[in-house]
Amino acid sequence: MKKRVHELAKDYGVNNKEFLALLNDELAIEVSSHLSSLAEKDIEKIKKYFDNTNSTKAEKKEKKGVTLKKKFLEEDEDIEEILEEDTTSKKKKNGKKPNVKKAPVDGKNDEKKKNKKKKGRRTDFVMKTVESAGSETIEEDGMKIIKIRGEITLGDFADRLGVPSSEIIKKLFLKGQMLTINSPISFDLAEELAVEYDALVEEEEEIELEFGEKFALEVEDREEDLVERPPVITIMGHVDHGKTSLLDSIRASNVVSGEDGGITQKIGAYQIIKNGKKITFVDTPGHEAFTDMRARGAQVTDIAILVVAADDGVMPQTVEALSHAKAAGVPIIVAVNKIDKPEANPMKVKQELMEHGLISVEWGGDTEFVEVSAKKKLHLDDLLDTILITAEILELKANPKKRAKGVVLESKLDPKVGPVADVLIQEGTLKIGDVIVAGETYGKVRALLNDKGERIDVVGLSQPAEIIGFNQVPQAGDTIYVIQNEQHAKRIVEEVAKERKLAETSRKTITLESLSEQFEHENVKELNLILRADSRGSVDALKESLLKLSNDEVAVNIIQAAAGAITESDVKLAEVSNAIIIGFHVRPTTKAMKEAEEDGVEIRTSNIIYHITEEIEKALTGMLDPEFKEVYLGRVEIKKVFKVSKVGNIGGAVVVDGKVKRDANVRVLRNEIVVYEGKLSSLKRFKDDAREVIQGQECGVGIENFNDIKDGDIIEAFEVQEIKRTLK
């Protein structure tokens, strides 16, 4: 029987990273991630290793003549400190790492050790620290706490409880429930059983692992290793409002003149120094790219600079850029540019942005506004000082000592040197010769270039660089990791390719109906919307109508509301934010329609406002927690119990009140005390299956997972009806 790596790691109380290292390095079992499956022979090999390790610990402890239990009582020290003390002293003597002896080849010694365990040798206090290390079973104040994620079988539960599964099966059989080792058990039943063994059961939510966690590439940082890192700044705003000119002035170099039409054509990242502190700037070709990277999990930016021209004011793309920055959840600094122009009106910019939720600090808000001129280089120092102050408040820190981790900003295929990637290092230090992996690509760093095109040997925290050495062109937004060797990289790349292919085929479209189901299962209580209308007045009217639908339990969250056609930018923002696009008297562009179809984003358009509000109201109603009402059906009295081979006990009964249905919920009452609650497994009239039996009629009943029915028991039948709720 095959098992996944993470399941075995939990069984042995070892975290995924350490367990992967043990398999690859110590036991020569090649696995690429904690999701990999292990064959039976590998599982047996691992079992022998842990059995041998635990037996070796017991023998060493016996030779020393002092049991850990005695030492614990006498010296009042922690068990884990004692184990550390013993292994450290042993290591000093022979210079070897303790407890890494492999399992014996012949298996005879191993069998003897197993027999010793069977004879009653106590090793529970030795294994306590290993058991507590797992995420499934922990111990607090002498009480064992079992965390259950999803469905659990009786056998798995018994293992975590630390009792033989046969004991649990017997206990349930005496209660009339016939279950096997592979039978799934409910959370309520697990709770009931745990109480009998002085344990508690907690429900643990299923957590979707990120790329680094999935392949054990993330390493936990120690507080003493963390140092201050430079902030990463993204420049955003309307076209021709001076984004690149502003960055150009800060860098004191002319990027604009080398580009077609003076517009940025690719993502670039640059680093400057102000007051002895570094600041990294990322210049994007548009907010679509900013969000596109965030859609793939690359949260690059620490602070967003929104550039608005003082002579032009807030434009449609300004509003879009603002929406993307807000969706990313990063602090926003407004740079009011072109104040040197005669028609400049910074006050107008502040007033217009106030309508979109950005209120200046001078006016009692929390958004910093800095008036600058990129052309005349006015107040640039003030902007940089504001960035450094904001970064200081954010307390940005990272570990430079670990293996490097970063994100691919942009990539291309150079005809001379092959695949090239612009990356930003977020953690650790990248060096020439490091083996790297990013999404479905891997390689070895052959050359590094800084933002000035100069060759360098190392790349530090928040520093941009160009990497040469990938086997293929990586995707922008992919996370880059430095790993042990190329063999490991190849295995990771293979698994990532499989997962992405599977995710692509199973990707769900975002619709009001699918979101209602998602809300029901995931307990989400917010509906994200992007509004587009033919005029500003229509936008305000629609926005006000939809916001009125919110109540204490569910809410409408309008990410963006603007006048104009539905564009590709709206679709990209909707995809990232899991939102629905609503159009009032407007239609999507051809490109937007195609992109929405590809990305699975729903666009709903209408020329009647109440049609829109009705649809949203229905979606919000589906988000409300349902109310349930129990409806009494009838009672059945057991007259005689018959034993049927391979089926169990069947009750010969008569309906004494109301009726009973085949799919009804039932309670078994004995002397008016509830002894079991479940569902009917069978309902018969004579030899035929019956859908319903009414008062005065005889029938045969069987109860699902309950075999302990007795003469005179009363079976109460009932239904649970869901009451439809409304917002009002």
N, C-alpha and C positions, 0 to 999 in steps of 0.2 A: 504493500500500500504506500503510495507516494505521499510526501508531505512537503510543505513549503518551508523555506529557511526560517522565516519569521515565526512560524508556528513552533518549530523546534527550539528557537532561541527563547521563546516565552516559556516553553516546557522546562528548559534548563536554567531559566532565570538570568539569562545573559542578554545584554543589549545587542541590537542588530549589527552595529559596527564591529564590536569585539568578536561577535560570533562569526561574521564574514571573514575577519582576519584569521581566526582560528581554523576555519575550514580551508582557506586558500594556502596559508603558510604552514600550519602545524600538521594538518591531516591530508594535505595534497588533494582536496576535493575542490575542483574548479567550479565556482559559482560567481555570478556577476552582480546579483542583487538579492535582497531579502525576499523577493517574490519568486525566485527560482525554485523549481521543484527538485526534490532529492529522491533518488532511487532507494529501494529497500536495503541494498547492500551498503550504501552510504549512511543510511539511518542507523544500521546495526554497528557500523564502524564508529559513529559518533557516540552511540550508547556505550560501547566498550570503553571509549576514551574517558567519558565522564565517570563510569563505574570504577575504572582503574584509578582515576584521579582522586575520587572520594575515598577509595580504599587506602591509597597511599597516604592521604592525610591522616586517616585513622591509625595506621601503623606508625607513622612518625610521632604522633601524639602519644601512643602507647610506650614507645621507646624512651621518650623523655620522662615518663613516669608521672606526669602531671596532666590530668584531664583538663580540658578547657572549661568544663562546667565548674570544677573545683576552684580553678584560678579566678573565674568570673565572680564567684561568691566571695572569695577571700579578699581580692584586691578591688572589687567593685569597679572593674574596667569594662569598657565596651568590647563585645565579642569581636568586632571587625578590627579593633586596634590590636587585640591579642594575635589574631591571625596574621596581621601585617608584621607584628613584632617577630613571630616565629619564622615566617618566610624570609624576612630581611636578614635575620641572624644566620639562617641556613645559607643564604645567598653569599654572605661575606666569607663563609668558611670555604666553600668550594668554587665560588665565582660563577656558578651556573644558576640559571633561572629555575626556581622550584616548580614542582607540579606540572611538568610538561612531558613526562614519560609517556610514550605511546602504548597502546594496548598490546598485551602479549600475543605472540603469533599463534601459539598452540591452543590458547584459550583455557588451559587447565587451571592455571593460577587464578585467572579471571573467574572461573566457575567456583573455586574455593572461596574467593572473596564474596561472591554472591551468597554462598551458603552461610558465611559468617554473618552476613546481614540478616538472613532468615532466622538465625538462632537468637535474635533479639538484641543485637548490639545497638546501642543508642547513638545515633549520629544526627538527631533532629536539631540540636543546638548548633552543630557545625554547619548544617545546610540552611539555617535560618537566614543568613545574609544573602545566600544565593536566591532563595525563594523570594525574599523581599525585593530583590533587584528587578524582578519582572514587572510588567505593567498590568498583568492580569490578576495577581494575588499579592496583596501587601499585608503588613501586620502593624496595627496601632494599639498601644496600651494592652498588649496581650490578646487582642481581638483580631481574628483573621478576616480581611475584607477581600471579597472576590468581585472583580470587575468583569462584567459580561458585555461583550460588544456583539450585537446582532443575535443570531440563533446559536444555541449551544446544545450539544448532545449530552445524554446522561453520563456517558463514559468520560467525556472531557470535564464535566462538572465534578464528577467524583474525584478525578485526578487533582483538580485544583483545590478541592475540599480536603484532600489527603486521606480519603477512605476508599476501601475496595468498592468497585462498582456493583459487585454482587450484593453487598450490604444495602446499598440504596435500592436495588431492584427488589430485594426481599421486603424491605420496609414499605415500598409502594404496593407490592403484591398483597401484603396484609391489609392494606387500606383499600384493596379492590382495584388497583390500577396496574394493568399488565404492560410494562414497558421493557424494552431491551437496551443494551449498551449503546446502540446507535439511534435510539429514539430521541427526537428533539424535545426539550422540556421548556415550558413557559417560564417567564421571569418570576411570576407569582409562585409557581411550584418550587423554583430554585430558592426563592426567599424563604419559603416554608421549611424546606429541607435544611437550609443553612442554619436556621434558628436552633434546630435540634442538635447541631454540632458547635454551638456557641460561635457562629460566624455570621457575617453580614454580606449581603449581595448589593452591588451598585451597578446601575446601567451606564455603560460607557458609550459615548457617541462615536460613530465611524468617522475617522479623520482621513481625508484624502491627502496623501503625502506628496510633497514637492519633489522635483527631480533629484535634488541633492540628498534628501532624506531617504528616498526610495532606494538609491544605490549606495547608501552609507557614505556619502561624500562630505556631509556636513559635520564639522567638529565643534563641540561646545567650547566657547572661549572662557578663559579664566579672567577675572576682573583685573588682575595685575598686568595682563598682557594687552589690555585695551588702551589705545592711544587716540588722541584727537585726530580726526581726518579732515581733509579739505571738503567744503560743501560742493555739491554738484548742482549747477544752475542751468535751467532751460529757458531760452528766450522765445517768447510766443507773441502773436499779435497779427493784425491785419496786414495784408500785402502793401508794400511801399510806405509803411509807417516807420521804417528805419531800424528793423531788427538787426540785420547784419552790419549796417553802418555803425550802430551803437557798439556792437561787439568788436568791430574793426577799429574803432577809436580807442577802445579799452586795450586792445592788443597792440595798438600803434603799428598796424600793418594793413595793407590794402588787399583784403580778400575779395571785395566786391568787383574790382576792376577785372579780375581774372575769370569772372563768371558771365554767362550769357544773360544780357539784359539787366545785369546787376541783381539778379534773384538767386538765392541759394539753391544749388542743384543737388547737393548731397549732404548727408549728416556729417558734421565736423565737430570735434571736441578740442578745446584749447585750454591751457592752464596759464594763469597769471599770478603774480605775487603782489600783495598789498599789505603794508605794515608787517612784513615778515611772514605773512600767512598766505597760503596758496588758495586759489579759487578756481574750480574747473567749470568751464562754460560749454554747454552742448547747444549748438545751433542747428535747428531742424528745418527741413524744407516745408514744414507746415504742421499744424496740430494733429492732422490725420496720422502722420508718422509717429508723433508722440503717443497717441492712443493706440496705434497699431502695435507698438512695442509693449505697451502695458497690457494689451490683450493676450500676449504670450507670456505674461508674468514678469516682464522686465520693468520693475519699478525703479527707474534710474534716478529720477530727479529728487532733490531735497527741497529746492525752492524754485518757484516759477516766476519769471519776470514777464509781466504783461506790458508790452510796448504799445502806447497809444499816442498818435500824433496830435499835438495841441491845436493844430490848424484844421484838423479833419474830424476829430471827435471819435465817438464809439461807432464802429462800423459792423456789418454782419459777421465778418470773420473775427472781429474782436470778441463778440459775444460767444461765438463758437469756441475760440481759444480759451475764454474764461470758463466755459462749461467743461471743457476737457481737463483744465487744471483743477477745477473743483471736484470733478469725478475722481481725480487721482488723489485727492485729499492732501495736497501739499500747500505750504504757506505761499501766498501771492504778494509780490511787491509790484506796484504799478510805476513804470517809468514813463512819465509824460514827456515825450520827445518833441523836437522842433520848436522849442520855446523862443528861439532866436527870430522866428518869422514874425512879421508885423501883424498878421491876422491870428496869431496864436492866442488861445483862450483856455488856459489850464483849468479855470474854474468850471467851465462848461463840461470838461472831461470828468471832473469829480462829481458833478451833478448827474451826469448820464450814467456813470458807473454805480452811483448810489442806488439807482433803480434796479440794478442787477446784484445788489447785496454787498458791494464793496464800498465801505464807508471809511473815509479818511480818519486817521488818528486825531487830526485837528478838530474834526467834527464829532468826536466821541466814539469813533469806530475802532477797528483793530487792524486796518490795512494801511501799510506805509506807502505814501505817494512821494516820488522824487521827481522834480522837474529838471530835465536835462536837455542838452543839445549835442547830438552826436557829431554834427558838422563843425560846430565851434568848440567842442570838447568842454562844455560848461557843466559843472556840478557832477562830473563822473566820480570824483572822490567820495561825494556824499552817497552816491548809489552803492559804491563798493563798501563803504562803512556800514550802510544799512544791511547789506548782505552778510557781512561778518557778524554784526550784532544779532541778526536773525539766526545765523548758524550757531552762535554761542548759546542762544536760548534752546535750540534743538538738541544740544549736547551730542553732536555726531561723533561716534567712536567706532573703531574697528581694530582688529588684531593683525599687525604686519608680519608676525612670526609664522603664521600657519601657511598651508598650501594655498595658492592664489585662487580666488573666485572672482568672476567679473561678468560682464554682459557684452554681447556683440551689438555694437551700435549700427554698423553698416558693413557690407561685405561685397566683394567683386572678384572676378576672374581676370587677373593680369596676364596678358599673353607672354610676358617675359619671365615672371617669377611664379605664376600659378595662383591658387586661391589666396586672397588677402582679406583680412578682417580688421576693421577698426573696433577696438575694445576699450572698455572702461573697467579698471580693476577696482573692485569693491572691498575685498578682503585679501590679506596676505600679500606676498610679493612674487611677481612673475619673473622668471629668469630664462635666459637662452638655454635650450636643452631640455626644458620641462616638457613632460608628456601632457597633452591637453585633450579635453573632450568637450564638445558643444552640440547638444541635440543629436543629430544623426551623423555628425562628423567628428573626426579625431585627427591627431597629428603630433608633431614634435616641433617646438619653437626653434626655427632656424635663424630668424632675424627679428629684431624689434626696432621700430622707428618711433620717435616722439612726434609731437604735433608740429614741429618745425622741419620734419623730414630727416632729422639726424639719427644715426644709429646709436642705440643704447644697449646696455647689458641687462638692466633690471627695470621693472615697472612697479611703482609703489601704490599706496592707497589713493583712491580717487584720481588716479593719473590715466590719461588716455594714451593709447599707443596703437601702432599698426603691427599686426602679427603676420609673419610669413611662415608657413609650415603645415597648414591644414591639408588633409587629403582631398577634401571637396570644399565648395563654398558654403559656409554655415549660414543659417537664417538670421536676419536681424532680430534681436530680442531673445535669442537663445542664451542660456546661462553657460559660461565657460568655467570648467574646473581643471585644476592640475591634479593628476592621479599618479599611481605607482608606476605602471608600465603599459606598453602598447597592447599587450594581450588583454589586460583588464579593460582598456579603452574599447577594443574591438567588441568584447562581450556586451559592454554597456550600450554601444551604438546599435548592435543587433536588437537588443530588447527595446530600446527607445523607438526604433523603426517599426517594430511589431505593434507597440502600444499606440503609436500615432496613427497607424493604419486602421487599427481597431476603433480608435476614437473617432476617426473620420467617417467610418461606416455607421457608427452608432450615434453620431451627433444629432441632437434633437433641435427642432426649430423652436424659436421663441414665439409663442402665440398666447393669447389671453387664456385659452383653454388649458394649454400645457402649464402655464404659470399658476393657474388655479390648483392643478394637481400638485405642483411643486410646493405651493404654500401649504397644502393639506399635509404633505409628508414632512416638510422641512421646517415647519413652524415659522415661515417668513411672513412678516406682517406689513410689508411695504410694497407698493406697486410703482415701479419706475416708468415715467412717461417722458417722451420728447414731443413737444407741440410745435406744429407749423401751421400758419394761417395766412390769409391773403393781405391782412393789414394788422397794424399794431393794436387797433381797437378790438379786432376779432380775437387776437391772441389774449388780450387782457380778459375779455368776456369768457372765453373758453377756459382759461386758467382759473378764474374765479369760480366758475360752475363746477369744475372738477375738484378743486380743493375743498368745496363744501361737502363733498361725499365722505371725507375722512371723519373718523370718530376715535374713541379711546383705544379701540382694538386694532383697527386697520387704517392705513394712511396712503394717500396719493403723494408721491414724491416726484415733482416736476424737475427733471434734470436740466432741461433747456426749453425755452419758449421764445420763438422768434417769428418774424414775418418773412415770407419767401418760400420758394420751392423746396421740396425734400431732396437733400443732396447726399453724396457718398459719405461725407463727413458725419451726417446724422446717423447713417446706417452703422458706421464704424463705432460711434459713441454708444449706440443702442446695443450693439453686440457685446461690447466690453461691460456695459452697465446692466445687462439683462433687462433691457427696456423695450417698450412698445412705442412705435412712432405713430402719432395721430396727426392727420392732415385735415384741415378745415378750409374748403374752397381752394385747395392747392393739390398738385400732383407731384409724384417723384420724378426726377430726371431719368432718362433711359439707363444711364450708368448706375444710378442709385437703385433702380428696380433690379438690375442684374446682380448687383452686389448683395442686395437684400435676399435674393433667392439663393445665392451661393452661401451666404453666412447664416441663413435660417432666421432672419429678422422679419417680424410681422409689421406691415404698414397698413393702417386702417384709415381710409379717407371717407369723408362725408360732407355734404353741403347743408345738412340739418344738424344743429348743435345738440338737440335732445337725443338724437340717435347715438351720438358719441357718448353722452353722459349715461344713457341707458346701458350701453355695452360695458362701460367702466364700472358702473354700479353692480352689474352681474358678476364681474370679475372680483370686485371687492367682497361681495356676498360670499363667494367661494372661499375667501380667505378667513372668514369668521370661524371660530371654533364651533363645531356642531353641538347641538343639544340633543340628548337622548332620553327617551321615555320608555319605561318598561310597561308592556301591555300584558295583563294576565290572560291566559288562554283556558286553563282547566287543570283538573287533578286526576291522577290515575292511582289506583290502589293495587299493590302487588298481592295477588292471592296465593301464588305458588311459584317457586323458583325451580327452573329446569337447567341441568348442566348439559351443554352441547359441546361435543368434542371439537377442537380446533376453533371454537368460537368463544366459549366461556359461558357465563351464567345469563340466561334469558328469563325475564319475568312474565309469567302468565298473569294478566291484569284485567281490570275493568275500569272504564272511565266513569268516575263518580260525580264529576262536575265539569261543565263546559265541554271542551274538546282538546285534542292533542294533535299536533302536526308533525310530519316526518322531519322537517328541518328546524323544529323548535329548540330553544334553549330549555334546559330542565334543572331542577334542584331535587336532590334526594333528601326527603325529610324522614327522620326516625324519632318518634316521640316529639314531633314538631321542632326538632333541632336539625339544622342543615348539616349533612355529613359530606355532601359532594355537590358541585355545580359544574355542569358541562353541557354536552349536546347528545341527542339520541343517535345511536349508531344504526338502529333498525326499528321499524314499526310495521307489524304484520296483523292482518285479519285472516285468521285460519292459516293457510300456507302462502297467501299472497301478500306482496308488499302493499302497504296502504299509504296514501298521502295524508289522510286525515281520519281520525276516529272520534265519534261524537259520544255524548253522555249516554250511559246505559249499555254501550257496546263493549264486547270483550276484545282483547288484543294481546299481542306479544311484544314486549319492548326490550331493547338492548341499549346500554348506555356506553358511550365512547370512553375508553380508558378507565372504566370503572367496573369491577367484577364482584363487588361485595354487597349486591342487593339481597335483601332478606324478605321473608314473608311479612306482610303488614306494612312495608315501607310505602310512603306516599311520594309519587312523582309529580311535582308541580311544573307545568309547562308554561312558558312565557315567551314573548317576542320583545326585541329591543328596536324601537322605531326612532329614526333620526328626524328631528324636527327642523324644518327648513327655517333658517334665520334671515332676517332682512336688516339693512343698515338703519332703518328708522324704527 
